[in-house]
Amino acid sequence: MINDYVLPKTVEDALAALKQGNAKLIAGGTDLMLDLKSCKAAADTLVDINGIKELKGIKESDGNIIIGAGTTHQEVAESFLIQEKAVVLAKASGSVGSLQIRNTATVVGNIVNAQPAADAAVALVALGAEAEIVDKEGTIYQPVENLYAGLAKCKVDSSCQIITAVRFPALFSNQGSAYVRLAKRGALALPMLCVAVAASLKDGKIEWVRIVMAPVSTKPLRALEAEELLKDKEPSEEVILEASKKAAAMADPRDSKLRGSRAYRSSVLVNLVKRGITEAIKNARQ
Amino acid sequence: MNKKTLTMVVNGKTVEKMVEPGDTLLDVLREELGLKGVKKGCGKGECGACTIIMNGKAVNSCIVPAMQAVGAEIQTIEGLSNGNGLHPLQQTFIDCGAIQCGFCTPGMIMSSKALLDKNLKPTKEEIKQALAGNVCRCTGFVKIEEAVEKAAEILKNGK
């Protein structure tokens, strides 16, 4: 039962408000409101971060793109900066729910909620993003991919810690990214599979690549062996296919009434990864 | 339980209500302000029947906490007609046969208005994107798209 609703103006005030009893942070609330209603989550007090100005918006600083915790998916999807220097995230955020959901739900909420298929979180892992985490001890930075403590469990405790922002290096002109998503229909549909890729080219070869697949594990899954295979290689169709097969072999999709059978998803994943790598490389060359 | 003061502008008028901290905006609009044009459908942010415009953006009022509307400007279907006639979107929905049972209509129209407030020359794709979060089980959507196109035309010429 919610007994109080607090709208702090600063991060310090938000942390102080969290200390009072069983309090939880709320940003967009598109997941939390449902979880509270179905008793999957409980809180006496909601601490709403939408009044904290410093947590709003997207900026570029010293080669990093920084997205505040109060920034919605639609703001990210429409941002020219993100479209130009991290298109994988623009596409991922643009495919979340419906426009009404994207107008309220936040990118950082995708991390805290820790669903393995949360589109923006999958893209953030491909971009090598870090979360800025603030609590009474101070501020620390943690890679987003290390914040998963199990299915739908985030290591960040939203009853005493705040992710204030995510940051990642803006992609240079020799780097590119891509997001590939398979769903039952083109809008307002959960992903059956999604693949996020970021790649860097140097002298015609792949300098590095990050390949992330979901939902095929309890967290967005890096295809590390495939990434290693592609390193320092010229991106030929053959080597991309070989890497895609290696990536798909690492995945462990479940049979799901919502997302399709394990057999189907395992088989189609090869093509999705291949498409993701190919598009990211094309994007890097543009 | 401590009731909280919620002050917001609804359809151009400032209103102040005491609300429960856990109320949704939909609860307040329907039950406190009597705006029954805001429909409760799925209650999960999936059907779009409860769509309203909050600070210029279409949102699902069924999952927005009421207290997030502090200081906000809210538009509901009730605010569209000026009393002397229907809003062009309301008229074209009727003219195009974009209404059957009518339950989704207020949400459809508010999503359409949020689009047309920013873009009076939307493409079919843009209309579909803007309405992707609104489900209609009667009309098959094509007539709704036509109604939005027609309303855009009227609003454009009227400007």
Interface residues (C-beta under 8 A of the other chain):
Chain A: M1 I2 N3 D4 Y5 L7 I26 G29 T30 M33 L34 L36 K37 T45 L46 D48 N50 Q74 G97 S98 L99 Q100 I101 N103 T104 G186 A187 L188
Chain B: M1 N2 K4 E20 P21 G22 T24 G43 K44 G45 E46 G48 T51 K57 A58 V59 N60 I63 V64 P65 M67 Q68 V70 S111 K128 Q129 A130 A132 G133 N134
